[in-house]
Each structure stands twice: as C-alpha cells, then as structure tokens.
Amino acid sequence: MKPETLNFFDKVYEVAKCIPYGRVTSYGAIATYLGAARSARMVGYAMNGSGGKGVPAHRVVNKKGLLTGKHHFEGTNLMQQLLESEGVVVIENQIQNFKEIFWEPSKEL
C-alpha cells in the first residue's frame, strides 16, 4: 500500500511496527513524526484499536515513560510483562531508563 493512501491510524501502525525490540517511543513522538504534533491522543486511539494487526502497542507510552495505555491490554499487567520480556525495567508503571531506551521516529526513520 502506498503511504499516500494510508489513513492516519494505518500510518501510526506503520511507524509503531518500526520500534525496535527493547525500545519505546511516545504517542507524541509518533504524532510529530507524522506531521500532526497535536494529535498524540489520536495516536493513543490508534494503539487502542491495534489488536490483531501485528503492532507492538506495548512499546508506545506517554511522554514521561508512564504506561498510561495499560488498561487497554488483556490482563492486569500484560503491557508491563511484554516490556519486561524485552528487557525494559518498569517500576510502578514507570519505565526506569526511559531516556536511554527512547526511540525517536524523526531521527530513526
């Protein structure tokens, strides 16, 4: 599919699929990369609807490294468990080494 034919959610999914294993990014970083800097919430909505699309939504967190989308995952701590399985340290819903593992789409894509 050509990028110009993708809707916003599909564009979000394409960016999220590029987040490397063991790294995270933020809703706002994806929105900014897509030229919609004020649309972080829309990126969140896209992540909520990403189930079954092969999108690593667990790697997308808020700008402070908080797992604000965790209630959209099945089970109590699935988002945290998925991140921890990739070596990401999470304590009380906060990614501990956030700046070190943050993936910036505008610099990486």
Residue, then its C-alpha position, 0 to 999 in steps of 0.5 A: m500500500k502506498p503511504e499516500t493512501l494510508n489513513f492516519f491510524d494505518k500510518v501510526y501502525e506503520v511507524a509503531k511496527c518500526i520500534p525496535y525490540g527493547r525500545v519505546t517511543s511516545y504517542g507524541a513522538i509518533a504524532t510529530y513524526l507524522g506531521a500532526a504534533r497535536s494529535a498524540r491522543m489520536v495516536g493513543y486511539a490508534m494503539n487502542g484499536s491495534g489488536g490483531k494487526g501485528v503492532p507492538a502497542h506495548r512499546v508506545v507510552n506517554k511522554k514521561g515513560l508512564l504506561t498510561g495505555k495499560h488498561h487497554f491490554e488483556g490482563t492486569n499487567l500484560m503491557q508491563q510483562l511484554l516490556e519486561s520480556e524485552g528487557v525494559v525495567v518498569i517500576e510502578n508503571q514507570i519505565q526506569n531508563f526511559k531516556e536511554i531506551f527512547w526511540e525517536p521516529s524523526k531521527e530513526l526513520 
